[in-house]
Structure formats: C-alpha cells, structure tokens
Amino acid sequence: MTYGICNLSIVPLRAEPSHKSEMVSQLLFGEHFECLEKSKNWCLIRMAFDGYEGWLDAKQYAPLTEEKFSNLNSSDHSFVSDLMEFATAPSNNLVPIPIGSDITGISFFDHRFEGNRTTGIKEKTNLAETAFLYLNAPYLWGGRTPFGIDCSGLVQMVFKLNGHQLFRDASQQATQGETLSFIEESEPGDLAFFDNPEGEIIHVGIILKNNYIIHAHGKVRMDRLDHHGIFSSDTNRYSHKLRVIKKII
C-alpha cells in the first residue's frame, strides 16, 4: 500500500482514470489518502477523511510514508478558516489554499502556513455562521470550495470546519445521525434530506432558524423550508420534496 497527500490548492477526483471523466469530488490542500490501485498516470485513492474513492492524476500529489500517514490519522487536525489563504513553498512561492484545507501535515512537504486556522469541535450554534461563508458560491457537481460546491459538499465542509466528520454524498450522509419525526422537532444545524420520484436521496441542506434552509442549488442560497420541502422565492414553487430530517449533533 502507498500513501499520498494533496500539495496543490484544489485537485479533481474523477470517476474514471481520465481527465474527461466526471468529477465526483475534490481534494483540498493537505488532505491525505491511501492509493488502492496505480496505473501509469493515475491513482485510485481512498480519502482518509471520509473514505471516499476516486481517480487522481498521479502528478497532483506528494507521496507519504506509512508512518506519516498513520501520524496524520491520529493527529488533531487544523483547517484553514478564511475563504482563501496562502502557504509558502520551499522556493518562497505562494500556494493559494481555500477554506477547509488541512494544514496538519504541511511540514511534511516543507511548506509554511501563518494564516488563520480552526481546530477542535465547535458548538452546534456555530454551524450556521460557517455556512454563511459559502453564500452565493456557484453550484459545481463534485465541488467542495467557495469557488464551486455541491449540496453535500457544502454540508460536509461546514461540519468539517466545526470538527465533525460526515460522509461525502447526500445519500451517505442520510445514514448518519438520529431521525426526527417532525420538522417542528428540528433546530438550526440539523440536516434536511430530499428525494426524487424514485425515492432516492438527491439533495441535502442545513436547517436554519425561522424555517429557513441553506443549500446549494444553482448557488448556495437560503430558502423557506416546510413539511413539503424547499419553497423557492425565485420561482414561487417547491424545488425539492422533503424526505427526512436528521440530527447529527
């Protein structure tokens, strides 16, 4: 088994070993992983943070020893807390790194970081404030940054920045936490999941106070939420049908 760490700002993770393949997620600076399979130009990886798998361009990461990989797994992690910061490479060139980047192992490839960071588990009340940092970020399938993000990526990153670990996709996140019977039982920071006509979970958002929800749909936005689903003020109709509400923390 071989291991690696992302040493670039944002790197696509693809469904197949091709640059033309669907981007299923992204690695952010400092996120580490194990390589499950290698070809000439690609590596099938499993991310340490959430167990997500995908194909990574072999030119877009730095190798890690098994010892360093294990050290990272057992460390208390620190994440970039500003929308955009910079790391300094050994050549003194600046590497832009987005919010949520993991700077725990930054010394492993001789970079330095002097910006704002967050670490540890935060109160549930902090989730909404973190989510607002992503307001108006454009929707991007597989995205995990303010420059492009999908619905489950938004939820995962908001919880990550507050010290909580969620799976990557909405259908996976729906298996976590405690199910609530009624929307009236929910509180800000709980998650609402939505399904399609076939009953598949296809969307997720973070519940806010006063019956609002923040979610990624075209962009990261706030809409009204009731027992039917999400009601869009732009179209004056429901955009998503409510399936289940989960209390994660």
C-alpha positions in Angstrom: 0.0 0.0 0.0 1.2 3.5 -0.8 0.0 6.8 0.5 -0.1 10.5 -0.5 -1.1 14.0 0.4 -2.5 16.8 -1.7 0.1 19.5 -2.2 -2.0 21.7 -4.5 -4.9 24.1 -3.9 -7.8 22.0 -5.3 -7.5 18.8 -7.2 -10.3 16.9 -9.0 -11.2 13.4 -8.0 -12.7 11.5 -11.0 -15.0 8.6 -11.6 -12.6 7.0 -14.1 -8.8 7.5 -14.9 -9.4 10.2 -17.5 -9.4 14.0 -17.5 -12.7 13.7 -19.5 -14.3 11.6 -16.7 -16.9 13.0 -14.3 -15.5 14.9 -11.3 -17.0 13.1 -8.3 -15.3 15.2 -5.6 -12.2 17.3 -4.9 -9.1 17.0 -2.7 -8.1 20.2 -0.9 -4.6 21.1 0.1 -3.3 18.9 2.9 -5.9 16.1 2.6 -4.2 12.7 2.7 -5.2 9.3 1.3 -4.1 5.8 0.5 -3.5 4.5 -3.0 -5.6 1.4 -3.8 -4.5 1.0 -7.4 -2.0 2.7 -9.7 -1.6 3.0 -13.5 0.9 4.9 -15.5 -0.7 8.3 -15.0 -3.5 7.7 -12.4 -4.0 6.5 -8.9 -7.3 5.1 -7.4 -7.4 6.6 -3.9 -9.4 6.3 -0.7 -9.5 9.6 1.3 -8.6 9.3 4.9 -11.2 11.9 6.0 -14.4 10.3 4.6 -13.4 7.0 2.9 -14.4 8.4 -0.5 -12.8 6.8 -3.5 -11.9 8.2 -6.9 -9.2 8.5 -9.5 -6.4 11.1 -9.0 -3.9 12.4 -11.6 -0.6 10.9 -10.4 1.2 14.3 -11.0 -1.1 16.1 -8.5 0.0 14.8 -5.1 3.1 14.2 -2.9 3.9 10.8 -1.6 3.7 10.0 2.1 5.4 7.3 4.1 3.2 4.8 6.1 4.5 6.4 9.3 3.5 9.9 8.3 0.1 8.7 7.1 -0.5 7.0 10.5 0.6 10.1 12.3 -1.9 12.2 10.4 -4.7 9.8 11.1 -4.0 10.1 14.9 -3.5 13.9 14.9 -5.8 16.7 15.9 -6.4 18.4 12.6 -6.2 22.1 11.8 -8.1 23.7 8.9 -7.8 27.0 7.1 -10.7 29.1 8.4 -10.6 32.1 5.9 -12.1 31.9 2.4 -8.6 32.0 0.9 -5.2 31.8 2.4 -1.6 31.1 1.2 1.0 28.6 2.1 4.7 29.3 1.4 6.6 26.7 -0.6 10.3 26.0 0.0 11.1 28.2 -3.0 9.2 31.0 -1.2 6.5 30.9 -3.9 2.9 31.3 -2.5 0.4 28.4 -2.9 -3.2 29.6 -2.6 -5.3 27.3 -0.4 -9.1 27.6 0.2 -11.1 27.3 3.4 -11.2 23.8 4.8 -7.7 22.9 3.6 -5.9 20.7 6.1 -2.6 22.2 7.3 -1.9 19.5 9.9 0.8 17.8 7.8 2.0 20.9 6.0 5.6 20.4 7.2 5.8 17.0 5.5 6.5 18.8 2.2 8.3 21.8 3.7 5.6 24.4 3.3 4.8 27.0 5.9 1.4 28.5 6.9 0.9 31.6 9.0 -2.8 32.4 8.3 -5.9 31.8 10.3 -6.9 28.3 11.3 -9.5 26.4 13.2 -9.2 23.2 15.2 -11.3 21.2 17.6 -15.1 20.6 18.0 -17.3 23.7 17.9 -20.8 24.2 19.2 -23.7 23.4 17.0 -24.7 27.0 17.0 -21.6 27.8 15.0 -22.7 25.7 12.0 -24.9 28.4 10.5 -22.2 31.1 10.8 -19.8 28.8 9.0 -22.4 28.0 6.3 -22.9 31.7 5.6 -19.3 31.9 4.5 -20.3 29.9 1.4 -23.4 32.1 0.5 -23.6 32.7 -3.3 -20.9 30.2 -4.1 -21.7 28.7 -7.5 -23.0 25.2 -7.7 -20.5 22.7 -9.0 -21.0 19.0 -9.2 -18.3 17.4 -7.0 -17.1 20.8 -5.7 -16.0 21.5 -2.1 -14.9 25.1 -2.2 -16.4 28.6 -2.3 -15.4 28.7 -6.0 -17.8 25.8 -6.7 -19.6 23.4 -4.4 -22.4 20.9 -4.5 -25.1 20.3 -1.8 -23.4 17.5 0.1 -20.0 19.2 -0.3 -21.4 22.3 1.4 -22.8 20.2 4.3 -19.6 18.2 4.6 -17.3 21.2 4.7 -19.4 23.2 7.2 -19.4 20.3 9.6 -15.7 19.6 8.9 -14.8 23.2 9.9 -16.6 22.6 13.1 -14.8 19.4 14.0 -17.4 16.9 12.8 -16.9 14.2 10.2 -19.6 13.5 7.6 -19.6 11.3 4.5 -19.3 12.8 1.1 -22.6 12.2 -0.7 -26.1 13.2 0.4 -27.3 9.5 0.3 -24.4 8.6 2.5 -25.0 11.5 4.9 -28.6 10.4 5.3 -27.4 7.2 7.0 -25.8 9.3 9.8 -27.4 10.8 12.9 -30.8 10.5 14.5 -34.0 10.6 12.5 -36.6 13.3 13.6 -40.3 12.5 13.2 -41.4 16.1 12.6 -39.9 19.3 11.2 -41.0 21.0 14.4 -38.5 18.9 16.4 -35.6 20.3 14.4 -33.2 23.0 15.3 -30.6 25.1 13.5 -27.8 22.8 12.4 -29.9 19.7 11.7 -29.9 18.4 8.2 -32.9 18.0 5.8 -32.7 15.5 3.0 -34.8 15.4 -0.2 -35.6 12.7 -2.6 -36.6 12.2 -6.3 -39.8 10.4 -7.6 -37.9 7.1 -7.3 -37.3 7.6 -3.6 -33.5 8.2 -3.9 -31.9 10.9 -1.7 -30.6 13.5 -4.1 -30.3 16.7 -2.1 -29.4 18.0 1.4 -29.3 21.3 3.2 -28.7 22.7 6.7 -31.7 23.9 8.6 -31.6 27.5 9.9 -33.8 29.3 12.4 -37.3 30.6 11.5 -38.0 27.8 9.0 -35.1 28.7 6.6 -32.6 26.3 5.0 -29.2 27.0 3.4 -28.3 24.7 0.5 -26.5 24.6 -2.9 -29.0 24.8 -5.8 -27.6 26.9 -8.7 -25.7 28.7 -6.0 -25.5 28.5 -2.2 -28.7 30.2 -1.1 -31.3 30.4 1.6 -34.9 29.4 1.0 -38.0 28.6 3.1 -38.5 25.1 4.4 -41.7 23.4 5.5 -43.0 19.8 5.8 -43.5 19.6 2.0 -39.9 20.7 1.1 -38.0 23.7 -0.1 -40.0 26.6 -1.4 -38.0 28.9 -3.8 -38.8 32.6 -3.6 -37.4 33.0 -7.1 -39.9 30.6 -8.8 -42.7 30.6 -6.2 -42.8 26.9 -6.2 -41.3 23.9 -4.4 -37.9 22.9 -5.7 -37.3 19.8 -3.6 -39.5 17.3 -1.8 -38.7 16.7 1.9 -37.8 13.0 2.7 -36.2 13.0 6.2 -34.6 15.3 8.9 -31.6 14.1 10.7 -30.0 15.4 13.9 -26.2 14.9 13.5 -25.0 16.6 16.7 
